């Protein structure tokens, strides 16, 4: 069983001054992915099962609690916050949260991962709130295939959201594409051409084995970053780059173009060695690793100490002691992580 910590406040030593977020392997944590909801208006086949049971409202952190967590993390040296879901923009009044997070001086990069369906409504408000970058999930450019992968979605709605974000002035919008063999692996070249034509970046992601999905055999559908790169190099000259957005993507630039192509490779090229991030789920679990269950109950820390941010910071700092070296994904066995990606947060 993986360890969990739970705090009512305080620390074993009674020390009240929080330290920087450095784990036992010397890795400094500067990036937090903050999930605001487990709900979504799509049902992507790699993210959740078709019939989902979502969290009751009282188990989900309030917007005020999420804003407070953002403030606590900023005070501990975090410089990048990514707001995720589920689909974050289905959370009522979520722009209020972006306004509070955008006002934190320590946060240099406030980003959002979204499926794009709500961007036509919210792009201007997000820009005004201080969001610096947007990532949009887009796995296919074929409407019928989009409907099949998302179970509920319409491609034109996501494309309209992308255009709305571009229209209000967002720069370096990035597409996130989960590639599955015999589902959409034949579109990687078209997706890059689409990114070039629209001034976008794109990251290709190997599917992560989180939760029982029932739609496909993950081992059979696995398509590696190396295979994607070989497909692309038949059409583009890819130039290595040291560019980074603070996450796990390894980037190449298309020769003669401004577009960057990233690869997120949890299976073929494990990225744990220099991990600089943690996740907070919508119910307030601080997940120390994407592929492990090591966690701390921050909801309990928040609600036990409603006016004492220092106690919450102490809980976060203490959690660094159980951050594991890395994940241990194995596509050949049944998932050992039963939380779906919508529960994990992006």
C-alpha positions in Angstrom: 0.0 0.0 0.0 1.3 3.4 -0.9 1.7 5.9 2.0 -0.7 8.8 2.6 -0.2 11.6 5.1 -3.0 13.5 6.8 -2.7 16.7 8.7 -4.9 18.6 11.2 -2.1 21.2 11.4 1.4 21.5 12.8 4.4 19.4 12.0 6.1 16.6 13.9 8.8 19.0 15.2 6.4 21.8 16.0 8.4 24.0 13.6 6.1 26.7 12.1 8.4 28.1 9.4 7.9 26.3 6.1 10.9 25.5 3.9 11.2 25.4 0.1 9.6 22.5 -1.7 12.6 20.2 -2.2 12.0 16.4 -2.1 14.3 13.8 -0.7 16.0 13.3 -4.1 16.9 17.0 -4.3 14.3 18.0 -6.9 12.8 21.4 -6.4 9.0 21.6 -6.9 8.1 24.8 -8.8 5.1 23.6 -10.8 1.6 22.6 -9.5 -1.3 21.3 -11.5 -4.5 22.3 -9.7 -7.7 20.5 -10.6 -10.9 22.4 -10.1 -13.4 19.7 -11.0 -13.6 16.0 -12.0 -16.5 16.8 -14.3 -16.3 17.2 -18.0 -18.6 17.8 -21.0 -16.8 15.1 -23.0 -16.0 11.5 -22.2 -12.7 10.9 -24.0 -11.9 7.1 -24.2 -8.4 7.4 -22.7 -9.6 9.6 -19.8 -12.6 8.0 -18.3 -15.2 5.3 -18.6 -18.4 6.0 -20.5 -20.5 5.8 -17.3 -18.8 7.9 -14.6 -19.7 8.7 -11.0 -18.5 12.1 -10.1 -17.7 13.6 -6.7 -20.5 15.0 -4.6 -20.1 18.8 -4.2 -19.1 18.8 -0.5 -16.1 16.7 -1.3 -14.8 19.2 -3.9 -12.6 22.1 -2.8 -14.4 25.4 -2.9 -13.1 28.1 -5.2 -11.9 30.0 -2.1 -10.0 26.9 -0.9 -8.4 26.5 -4.3 -7.4 30.2 -4.3 -5.9 29.8 -0.9 -3.9 26.8 -2.0 -2.6 28.8 -4.9 -1.4 31.4 -2.5 0.2 28.8 -0.2 2.1 27.2 -3.1 3.2 30.6 -4.4 4.6 31.3 -0.9 6.6 28.1 -1.1 8.5 29.0 -4.3 6.1 27.7 -6.9 6.2 29.8 -10.1 3.9 27.9 -12.4 0.3 26.9 -11.9 -1.7 24.9 -14.4 -5.5 24.8 -13.8 -7.0 21.5 -15.0 -10.0 19.3 -14.6 -12.0 17.3 -15.8 -12.8 20.3 -17.9 -12.0 23.4 -15.8 -14.3 25.7 -17.7 -17.4 23.8 -16.7 -16.9 24.8 -13.1 -19.3 27.7 -12.3 -17.6 31.0 -11.6 -14.2 29.6 -12.3 -13.0 32.9 -13.8 -13.1 34.3 -10.2 -10.4 31.8 -9.3 -8.3 32.7 -12.3 -8.5 36.3 -11.3 -7.2 35.5 -7.8 -4.4 33.2 -9.1 -3.5 35.8 -11.8 -2.9 38.4 -9.1 -0.2 36.3 -7.3 3.1 38.1 -8.0 5.2 35.0 -7.6 3.3 33.1 -10.3 5.0 33.8 -13.6 3.1 31.2 -15.7 -0.6 30.7 -15.1 -1.9 28.2 -17.7 -5.0 26.1 -18.4 -5.5 22.7 -20.0 -8.9 22.6 -21.6 -10.8 20.6 -24.3 -11.7 24.0 -25.9 -15.5 23.6 -25.9 -15.9 26.6 -23.6 -13.2 28.9 -24.9 -15.5 30.8 -27.2 -17.3 32.0 -24.0 -14.3 32.5 -21.7 -11.2 33.4 -23.7 -11.5 37.2 -23.1 -12.1 36.7 -19.4 -9.2 34.3 -19.1 -6.9 36.8 -20.9 -8.0 39.6 -18.6 -7.5 37.5 -15.5 -3.9 37.0 -16.3 -3.8 33.5 -17.9 -0.5 33.3 -19.8 -0.9 30.2 -21.9 -3.6 27.8 -23.1 -3.3 24.1 -23.9 -6.1 22.5 -25.9 -6.7 18.8 -26.2 -7.2 17.8 -29.8 -6.6 14.3 -31.0 -8.0 14.3 -34.4 -9.2 16.6 -37.3 -11.8 14.2 -38.6 -15.3 15.1 -37.2 -16.6 11.5 -37.0 -13.4 10.3 -35.4 -13.5 13.2 -32.9 -17.0 12.1 -31.9 -15.9 8.6 -31.4 -12.8 9.5 -29.3 -14.7 12.0 -27.2 -18.0 10.1 -27.2 -19.9 13.4 -26.9 -17.9 16.1 -28.7 -18.2 18.2 -31.9 -14.9 19.1 -33.6 -16.3 22.4 -34.8 -16.9 23.6 -31.2 -13.3 22.9 -30.2 -12.0 24.6 -33.3 -14.1 27.6 -32.6 -12.7 27.8 -29.1 -9.2 27.7 -30.5 -10.0 30.5 -32.9 -11.5 32.6 -30.0 -8.3 32.1 -28.0 -6.2 33.3 -30.9 -8.5 36.2 -31.5 -8.0 37.7 -28.0 -4.2 37.5 -28.3 -3.1 34.3 -26.6 0.4 33.4 -27.9 2.0 29.9 -28.1 -1.3 28.1 -27.8 -0.4 24.4 -27.6 -2.4 21.4 -28.8 -2.2 18.2 -26.7 -2.8 15.0 -28.7 -3.0 11.6 -27.2 -2.0 9.1 -29.9 -3.5 5.6 -30.1 -2.5 3.0 -32.6 -5.2 2.3 -35.2 -7.4 5.1 -33.8 -5.6 8.3 -34.8 -1.9 7.5 -35.3 -2.3 8.1 -39.0 -3.1 11.7 -38.3 0.2 12.9 -36.7 1.4 14.6 -39.9 -1.9 16.3 -40.5 -2.0 17.5 -36.9 1.5 19.1 -37.3 0.4 20.7 -40.6 -2.6 22.1 -38.8 -0.4 23.5 -36.0 1.9 25.1 -38.5 -0.9 26.6 -40.5 -2.5 28.2 -37.4 0.7 29.2 -35.6 0.3 26.7 -32.8 2.6 24.3 -30.9 1.7 20.7 -30.4 2.7 17.9 -28.0 2.1 14.2 -28.7 1.4 12.2 -25.6 1.7 8.5 -24.9 -1.5 7.2 -23.2 -1.2 6.9 -19.5 -2.7 3.7 -17.8 -4.9 5.4 -15.2 -8.3 3.9 -14.4 -10.2 1.1 -16.0 -11.6 2.5 -19.2 -13.2 -0.5 -21.1 -12.9 1.1 -24.5 -9.6 -0.5 -25.7 -6.6 -2.6 -24.8 -4.0 -0.1 -23.8 -1.1 -2.4 -24.8 -2.6 -2.9 -28.2 -3.3 0.8 -28.7 0.1 2.0 -27.5 2.0 4.1 -30.1 5.4 5.3 -28.9 6.9 8.8 -29.2 9.7 7.2 -31.2 7.2 5.9 -33.7 5.5 9.3 -34.0 8.8 11.0 -34.5 9.7 8.5 -37.3 6.4 9.3 -39.0 7.0 13.0 -38.7 10.6 12.9 -39.9 9.4 11.4 -43.2 7.8 14.8 -43.9 9.5 17.4 -41.7 13.0 18.3 -40.7 12.9 18.3 -36.9 15.5 20.3 -35.1 16.3 19.6 -31.4 15.8 22.5 -29.0 16.4 23.2 -25.4 13.0 25.0 -25.2 10.9 24.1 -22.1 7.5 25.1 -20.7 8.4 23.7 -17.3 6.7 20.4 -17.9 7.8 17.0 -19.2 7.7 17.7 -23.0 10.9 17.3 -25.0 10.7 19.8 -27.8 11.8 19.9 -31.5 11.3 22.8 -33.9 10.1 22.3 -37.4 12.8 23.7 -39.7 11.7 26.9 -41.3 8.6 27.3 -39.1 7.9 28.7 -35.6 6.0 25.6 -34.5 7.4 23.4 -31.8 6.6 19.7 -31.5 6.8 18.2 -28.0 6.8 14.6 -26.9 5.5 13.4 -23.5 6.7 9.9 -23.1 5.9 8.3 -19.8 6.6 4.8 -21.2 9.4 5.1 -23.8 11.4 7.9 -22.2 10.7 8.1 -18.5 10.8 11.8 -17.4 10.9 11.3 -13.6 14.5 12.1 -13.0 14.0 15.9 -13.1 10.4 16.0 -12.0 9.5 19.4 -10.7 5.7 19.1 -10.2 2.9 17.9 -8.1 -0.8 17.7 -8.6 -3.8 18.6 -6.4 -7.0 16.8 -7.2 -10.4 18.4 -7.1 -11.1 16.8 -3.7 -7.9 18.2 -2.3 -5.5 15.3 -2.5 -1.9 16.4 -3.1 -0.6 13.7 -5.5 3.2 13.5 -5.3 3.4 11.4 -8.5 1.2 10.8 -11.6 1.6 7.1 -11.5 1.6 6.4 -7.7 -0.9 6.9 -4.9 1.4 8.8 -2.6 -0.7 11.6 -1.3 -1.6 14.1 1.4 -5.1 15.3 2.4 -4.9 19.0 1.9 -8.6 19.4 2.2 -8.4 18.3 5.8 -5.5 20.7 6.4 -7.4 23.6 4.8 -10.6 23.0 6.7 -8.9 22.3 10.1 -7.0 25.6 9.8 -9.3 28.0 8.0 -7.3 31.1 8.9 -3.7 29.7 9.2 -1.9 29.4 5.9 1.3 28.5 7.7 -0.2 25.2 8.9 -1.3 24.4 5.3 2.2 25.2 4.1 3.7 22.9 6.7 1.5 20.0 5.4 2.7 20.7 1.9 6.4 20.8 2.9 6.1 17.7 5.0 4.6 15.9 1.9 7.9 16.2 0.1 9.3 13.4 2.3 7.0 10.9 0.5 7.4 12.0 -3.1 8.6 8.9 -4.9 11.4 8.7 -7.3 9.0 8.1 -10.2 6.1 6.2 -11.7 6.2 2.5 -12.7 3.8 2.1 -15.6 3.3 -1.3 -17.2 0.9 -1.6 -20.1 1.0 -5.4 -19.9 -0.9 -5.6 -16.6 -4.3 -4.3 -15.3 -4.1 -0.8 -14.0 -3.0 -0.5 -10.4 -4.0 3.2 -10.3 -7.8 3.1 -10.3 -8.4 6.9 -10.4 -9.2 8.0 -14.0 -7.3 10.9 -15.6 -10.3 13.3 -15.0 -9.8 12.5 -11.2 -6.0 13.0 -11.5 -6.2 16.4 -13.0 -5.2 16.9 -16.7 
